[in-house]
Amino acid sequence: MADLSYFHGVQVLESPDSPSLLRVTNYGISFVNGTAPGADAATFPLNKPTLITSLSQAALLGTQGTLYNDVVTIFGEGGSIVIVNRVEHSETPATLQANLIGDAGQRTGLYSALRGKALLGYQPRVIVTAGNTGTWVEGGLLSVAISGSGSLLTEAPTVAFTGGGSDAGKVLPTAVAVLGTGLNAGKVVSVTVTSAGKGMTQAPVVAFTGGGAEVGKVLPTATANIGDVGNPFVSALATITEQVKARAYIAGPNTTNADAVRFRSTINSGRILPIDPAGIKNVDGVPVIVPIAPVFAGIRSRVVGSAEGVSGSVSNKEIRTLDGVARTIAYPTDSNYLNDKQVATVINENGLRTWGSRLATSDALWQFDSVRATADMINESLEQIYFKWVDKKFTKANLKMMIEDGNAALRVFKKNDDILGGKVWLSDINQPTVNANGQVYLNVEFEPVGLMEQIKITTYRNILYYQILLDEVRGAIDNGPLTLAA
């Protein structure tokens, strides 16, 4: 828009209405959560994400704990930038687990990943953590189904559980009732599980007491559902990865294939990749079990930094840092069983290699790790492009340029073989009453490049090739060096 104020002479003004340039941030950054009791505290404060770009920096972590070895593994597999978060070590397993998981409000432990970009300017893309991530609670309380909400309750009734079977190690769960509001006032609308318990072989009986002194009150009724309950690492990671648009690579139980699949059944997140079994390294001739998640994280960084890029797969890549695995995985029998149930693993086919990249989700459209990462990259890039348009004037020129900026970015991603195609257009939601309120709605479609995970070949026998052979021999007799006997 021209400056309409008076000026006698010639002015040259540079238009601010220029196209937005596509800028893709580094998608090969791993976030590693763990312990390092001997670390330089000034360089690596507790619960503060810290950037590492070289092994010389990593040396300041010291060799005690988990962080140094995990960083060395990631760099050994091809990683170049790692964000580490050091938590306080404890010899008490429960305390150590609490330190590793951290506090959502204070953003400690795993939750410190939420501060990575603000502190360092880098967003973690794959999260790995120390700790026993491959556990679950057997015979725990999964949920409480309300069958009768009750009525005229003036305070939340107390919830108690009895029964649950006769297992010697049984621990009954705990829960609290939640009262409704508005039309549901005076009724219990849900029951929040505060402790899942364990070892229950039968569903416990749910009983409610209290609820206030209102005459005519009716206490609610409910039924308990028991089963395998996921561990707190899983629930924390499912929350964190969704917020930072990352994925978590976590180790399974490292026992049997059946246990690995059972562990996976406790997860339902399109951002978590379970991996089983653990790795083995020879240390001074002694086989030592080592974490598998940092191996996959390092390989993922290698893939992103290669010609394959973000849309490349972490699966079927040679492993550089392991000497073996803690349990033999036969290809294709064992590996197919695990991969089909969305558990990634390691096979030995012309050397150790990663095998499988299906995330632990029931949504088949988003089950591949690389597809999820590609969509995250597209979404984040579009968000950055359109950030510059916030609070600009609502004009025809600006609308056209906004749409072209998005389409230009999608063309780049298509040329880079990250997507098969895509486009941006104005949504039908746009109406004068909506636009006058400062809102603009754009629709975007794209399709990430998928994987050729299953290549099926059908072979056939064709006995007519005998006829060709015979014809060739006859031809050689009639016209070539072969002759019939006299």
C-alpha positions in Angstrom: 0.0 0.0 0.0 1.4 3.4 -0.9 2.3 6.1 1.6 -0.3 8.9 0.9 1.5 11.5 2.8 3.2 14.5 1.0 6.7 14.0 -0.4 8.2 16.2 -3.1 10.8 13.9 -4.9 11.4 10.2 -5.5 11.1 7.6 -2.8 12.1 3.9 -3.1 10.3 1.6 -0.7 10.9 -2.1 -0.3 7.6 -3.9 -0.3 7.0 -6.1 2.7 4.7 -8.3 0.6 7.3 -10.9 -0.3 6.9 -14.7 -0.4 7.7 -16.7 2.7 10.7 -18.9 2.3 10.5 -22.6 3.4 12.8 -23.4 6.3 12.9 -26.9 7.6 14.6 -27.4 11.0 16.8 -30.4 11.9 14.6 -33.5 12.3 17.4 -35.8 13.4 17.7 -34.5 17.0 17.4 -37.1 19.8 16.4 -36.3 23.4 18.1 -38.6 25.9 16.9 -38.7 29.5 19.0 -40.5 32.1 21.6 -40.4 34.9 25.2 -39.2 35.1 26.3 -39.0 38.8 29.8 -38.1 37.8 28.9 -35.3 35.4 30.2 -31.8 35.6 27.3 -30.1 37.3 28.0 -26.7 35.8 27.8 -28.0 32.3 25.0 -30.5 32.9 22.7 -29.2 35.6 20.0 -31.5 36.9 16.7 -31.4 34.9 17.9 -28.8 32.4 18.1 -29.8 28.7 21.6 -29.4 27.4 22.9 -29.6 23.8 25.7 -32.0 22.9 27.3 -31.8 19.4 30.5 -33.8 20.0 31.9 -36.6 22.0 34.4 -34.3 23.7 31.4 -32.4 25.2 29.8 -35.8 26.1 33.0 -36.7 28.1 32.0 -34.1 30.7 29.0 -36.4 31.6 31.4 -38.9 33.1 31.1 -42.6 32.5 28.8 -43.4 35.4 25.1 -43.7 34.9 23.4 -44.1 31.5 23.8 -40.8 29.6 27.3 -41.1 28.4 26.9 -44.5 26.9 23.6 -43.6 25.3 25.1 -40.5 23.7 28.1 -42.4 22.5 25.8 -45.0 20.9 23.7 -42.3 19.1 26.8 -40.7 17.8 28.3 -44.1 16.8 25.2 -44.8 14.8 25.3 -41.5 12.9 23.7 -38.9 15.1 25.2 -35.4 15.3 23.1 -33.4 17.7 21.7 -34.7 21.0 19.8 -33.0 23.8 20.5 -34.6 27.2 18.6 -34.2 30.4 20.3 -35.4 33.6 18.3 -36.5 36.5 19.4 -37.4 40.0 20.5 -41.0 40.4 19.0 -43.2 43.2 19.7 -46.8 44.2 16.0 -47.1 45.1 14.2 -48.2 42.0 11.0 -46.4 42.8 12.8 -43.1 43.4 14.9 -43.5 40.3 11.8 -44.1 38.2 10.1 -41.1 39.7 13.2 -39.0 38.9 13.3 -40.2 35.3 9.6 -39.7 34.6 9.7 -36.3 36.4 6.9 -33.8 37.2 4.7 -32.3 34.5 4.2 -29.1 36.5 7.9 -28.5 37.2 8.9 -29.9 33.8 11.5 -32.2 35.2 12.6 -35.7 34.0 11.0 -36.6 30.7 8.8 -33.5 30.9 12.0 -31.3 30.5 11.7 -32.2 26.8 8.9 -29.6 26.7 11.5 -26.9 27.4 14.1 -28.1 24.8 13.1 -25.7 22.0 12.7 -22.7 24.3 16.1 -23.2 25.9 18.1 -24.4 23.0 16.3 -23.5 19.8 16.0 -27.1 18.8 13.0 -29.4 19.0 13.7 -33.0 19.9 12.3 -35.5 17.4 13.0 -38.8 19.0 12.9 -39.3 22.8 14.6 -42.1 24.6 15.0 -42.6 28.4 16.8 -44.8 30.9 14.7 -46.9 33.2 12.7 -50.1 33.0 10.3 -49.0 30.3 9.2 -52.5 29.3 7.2 -53.4 32.3 3.5 -53.6 32.9 1.1 -54.3 35.9 -0.5 -57.7 35.6 -4.0 -58.0 36.9 -4.4 -54.3 37.6 -7.5 -52.0 37.4 -8.0 -50.7 33.9 -11.2 -48.8 34.4 -14.4 -48.5 36.4 -17.7 -48.5 34.4 -20.5 -46.6 36.0 -23.8 -48.6 35.8 -25.8 -46.3 38.0 -24.9 -42.6 38.6 -26.8 -42.2 41.9 -28.7 -39.1 42.8 -29.0 -36.3 45.4 -25.3 -36.6 46.4 -23.9 -33.5 48.1 -20.3 -34.7 48.2 -18.2 -37.3 46.3 -18.8 -40.7 47.9 -15.8 -42.9 48.9 -14.9 -45.7 46.6 -13.7 -49.0 48.0 -12.7 -52.4 46.4 -13.1 -55.9 47.9 -12.4 -59.3 46.5 -10.1 -59.5 43.4 -9.1 -63.1 43.8 -6.8 -65.0 46.1 -3.4 -64.3 44.7 -0.9 -63.9 47.5 0.7 -60.9 45.9 -2.6 -59.1 45.2 -2.9 -55.4 45.9 -6.3 -53.8 45.7 -6.7 -50.6 43.7 -7.8 -47.2 44.9 -10.0 -44.6 43.2 -12.0 -41.5 43.7 -15.5 -40.6 42.5 -16.1 -37.5 40.4 -19.4 -35.6 40.8 -21.1 -34.0 37.9 -22.3 -30.4 37.5 -25.2 -28.8 35.8 -27.7 -31.4 34.7 -25.5 -34.0 36.2 -25.3 -32.4 39.6 -25.7 -34.8 42.5 -24.5 -37.7 40.4 -21.2 -39.6 39.9 -20.1 -39.1 36.3 -16.8 -41.0 36.5 -14.3 -42.8 38.7 -10.7 -41.8 38.5 -8.2 -44.6 39.2 -5.5 -43.4 41.6 -3.7 -46.7 42.0 -4.2 -49.7 39.7 -3.3 -52.3 42.2 -1.9 -55.6 40.9 -2.2 -59.4 41.0 -6.0 -59.5 40.8 -7.3 -62.6 39.2 -11.0 -61.6 39.4 -12.6 -58.2 39.0 -13.0 -56.7 42.5 -16.4 -55.6 43.8 -16.9 -51.8 43.8 -18.7 -50.2 46.7 -19.6 -46.6 47.4 -20.2 -45.0 50.8 -20.9 -41.5 52.1 -22.1 -39.0 49.5 -23.6 -36.6 52.0 -26.6 -36.5 54.3 -29.3 -35.6 51.8 -32.5 -37.6 52.6 -33.4 -39.9 49.7 -29.9 -40.0 48.2 -29.1 -42.9 46.0 -25.5 -44.2 45.9 -24.0 -45.1 42.5 -23.1 -48.6 41.3 -20.2 -49.6 39.1 -18.2 -52.5 37.7 -14.4 -52.9 37.7 -12.4 -54.0 34.7 -9.0 -55.6 35.2 -6.2 -56.5 32.9 -2.6 -55.5 32.0 -1.9 -51.9 32.9 0.8 -49.9 31.2 3.7 -48.5 33.1 4.0 -44.7 33.9 6.8 -44.2 31.3 4.4 -45.0 28.6 1.6 -42.6 29.7 4.1 -39.8 30.3 5.7 -40.3 26.8 2.3 -40.5 25.1 1.6 -37.0 26.5 5.0 -35.4 26.0 5.5 -36.6 22.4 2.1 -35.3 21.3 3.0 -31.9 22.7 6.4 -31.6 21.1 5.5 -33.6 17.9 8.1 -36.2 18.5 8.2 -39.9 18.8 9.5 -42.1 21.6 11.6 -45.2 21.1 11.3 -47.5 24.1 12.7 -50.9 25.1 10.4 -53.8 25.6 10.7 -56.4 28.4 13.7 -58.3 26.9 12.3 -61.7 27.9 10.3 -63.5 25.3 8.5 -62.6 22.0 5.1 -63.3 23.7 6.0 -60.9 26.5 7.1 -58.2 24.0 3.7 -58.4 22.3 1.9 -58.4 25.6 3.8 -55.3 26.6 2.9 -53.6 23.3 -0.8 -54.3 24.1 -0.6 -51.9 27.0 0.3 -49.1 24.6 -1.9 -47.2 22.2 0.0 -44.2 20.9 0.8 -43.2 17.4 4.1 -41.7 18.7 5.6 -44.7 20.5 7.8 -47.4 18.9 8.4 -50.4 21.1 11.6 -52.3 20.4 12.7 -55.7 21.7 15.0 -57.4 22.6 18.0 -55.5 24.1 21.4 -55.3 22.5 24.7 -56.9 23.5 28.2 -55.4 23.4 31.4 -57.2 24.1 33.3 -55.4 26.8 36.7 -56.8 27.4 35.5 -60.2 26.1 32.4 -60.2 28.3 28.9 -59.8 26.7 27.1 -57.0 28.3 23.4 -56.2 27.8 22.9 -52.6 26.5 19.8 -50.5 25.8 18.3 -50.8 22.3 16.4 -47.5 22.1 19.5 -45.3 21.7 20.6 -47.6 18.8 17.4 -47.0 16.9 17.6 -43.2 17.8 21.1 -42.9 16.3 20.1 -44.8 13.2 17.1 -42.5 12.8 19.4 -39.5 12.9 21.6 -41.1 10.3 18.6 -41.7 8.0 17.4 -38.1 8.4 20.8 -36.8 7.5 21.1 -39.0 4.4 19.6 -38.8 1.0 16.5 -40.6 2.4 15.7 -37.7 4.7 12.8 -37.4 7.1 10.6 -39.7 5.0 13.2 -42.5 5.1 12.6 -45.5 7.4 14.5 -46.5 10.5 13.9 -50.1 9.5 16.3 -52.4 7.5 19.4 -50.4 8.4 22.8 -51.8 9.4 23.7 -51.5 13.0 27.2 -50.3 13.8 27.4 -50.3 17.6 26.1 -53.7 18.6 27.8 -57.1 18.7 24.6 -59.1 19.2 21.2 -59.1 20.7 20.0 -60.6 24.0 17.6 -63.0 22.3 17.9 -64.6 18.9 15.2 -63.3 16.5 14.8 -65.6 13.6 13.9 -64.1 10.3 11.2 -64.3 9.1 9.2 -66.2 11.7 10.1 -64.3 14.9 10.5 -61.0 13.2 7.1 -61.2 11.4 5.4 -62.1 14.6 6.8 -59.1 16.4 6.4 -56.6 13.5 2.9 -57.7 12.8 2.1 -56.8 16.4 3.9 -53.5 16.1 7.1 -54.4 17.9 10.3 -53.4 16.1 13.3 -55.7 16.5 16.8 -56.7 15.3 17.6 -59.4 12.8 20.8 -60.9 11.6 20.7 -61.0 7.8 24.1 -60.2 6.4 24.9 -58.5 9.7 22.7 -57.0 12.4 20.0 -54.7 11.2 16.9 -52.9 12.5 13.7 -54.5 11.4 10.3 -52.9 11.7 9.0 -49.3 12.2 5.3 -49.7 13.1 4.2 -47.4 15.9 2.0 -48.8 18.7 -1.3 -47.5 17.4 -4.6 -48.9 16.3 -4.8 -46.3 13.5 -3.4 -48.1 10.5 -3.2 -44.8 8.5 -0.5 -43.5 11.0 1.3 -46.7 12.0 4.6 -46.0 10.2 7.3 -44.0 12.0 8.5 -42.2 8.9 5.0 -41.3 7.8 4.3 -39.7 11.2 7.6 -37.8 11.1 6.9 -36.6 7.6 3.5 -35.3 8.5 5.0 -33.5 11.5 7.6 -31.8 9.3 4.9 -30.7 6.8 2.6 -29.4 9.6 5.3 -27.6 11.4 6.7 -26.0 8.2 3.3 -24.7 7.2 2.8 -23.3 10.7 6.1 -21.4 10.5 5.3 -20.1 7.0 1.9 -18.8 8.0 3.1 -17.3 11.3 4.4 -14.3 9.3 0.9 -13.7 8.0 -0.7 -13.3 11.4 -2.2 -9.7 11.8 -1.6 -8.7 8.2 -4.3 -6.9 6.3 -7.2 -9.0 4.9 -6.7 -8.2 1.2 -7.1 -10.1 -2.0 -3.3 -9.9 -2.6 -2.5 -11.3 0.8 -4.9 -14.2 0.5 -3.5 -15.2 -2.9 0.1 -15.0 -1.6 -0.8 -16.9 1.5 -2.1 -19.8 -0.5 0.8 -19.7 -2.9 3.3 -19.8 0.0 1.8 -23.0 1.2 1.6 -24.5 -2.3 5.2 -23.6 -3.0 6.3 -25.4 0.2 4.4 -28.5 -0.8 6.0 -28.4 -4.2 9.4 -28.5 -2.6 8.4 -31.4 -0.4 7.1 -33.3 -3.5 10.4 -32.6 -5.4 12.3 -34.0 -2.4 10.2 -37.2 -2.5 8.8 -36.5 1.0 5.2 -36.4 -0.3 3.4 -37.7 -3.3 1.5 -34.4 -3.7 -0.5 -31.7 -1.9 -2.3 -28.4 -2.2 -3.6 -25.5 -0.2 -7.0 -23.9 -0.8 -9.6 -21.6 0.9 -12.0 -23.5 3.1 -15.8 -23.1 2.6 -15.9 -22.2 6.3 -14.8 -18.7 5.3 -17.9 -16.4 5.4 -18.2 -12.6 5.9 -19.2 -13.1 9.5 -16.2 -15.3 10.1 -13.7 -13.2 8.2 -14.9 -10.0 9.9 -13.9 -11.6 13.2 -10.3 -11.8 12.0 -10.4 -15.6 11.1 -9.2 -17.2 7.9 -9.6 -20.9 7.3 -7.2 -22.8 4.9 -7.5 -26.4 3.9 -4.3 -28.4 3.2 -4.1 -31.9 1.8 -0.9 -34.0 1.2 0.1 -37.6 1.2 3.4 -38.6 2.8 5.6 -41.1 0.8 4.9 -44.5 2.3 7.1 -47.6 2.6 7.4 -50.8 0.6 7.3 -53.0 3.8 5.9 -56.1 2.2 7.3 -57.2 -1.2 5.5 -60.4 -2.4 6.9 -62.3 -5.3 5.0 -65.1 -7.1 7.1 -67.6 -9.0 5.9 -70.2 -11.6 7.2 -73.3 -13.4 7.0 -73.3 -17.2 7.9 -76.7 -18.7 7.7 -75.2 -22.2 11.3 -74.1 -21.6 12.2 -77.7 -22.4 10.8 -77.1 -25.9 13.1 -74.1 -26.3 16.1 -76.2 -25.2 15.2 -78.9 -27.7 14.7 -76.4 -30.5 18.1 -74.9 -29.8 19.8 -78.3 -29.9 18.0 -79.2 -33.2 19.1 -75.9 -34.6 22.7 -76.5 -33.7 22.5 -79.9 -35.3 21.0 -78.6 -38.5 22.9 -75.4 -38.9 25.7 -75.4 -36.4 28.8 -77.3 -35.2 26.8 -80.4 -34.0 26.3 -83.2 -36.6 24.3 -86.4 -36.5 26.2 -89.6 -36.2 27.0 -91.4 -39.5 
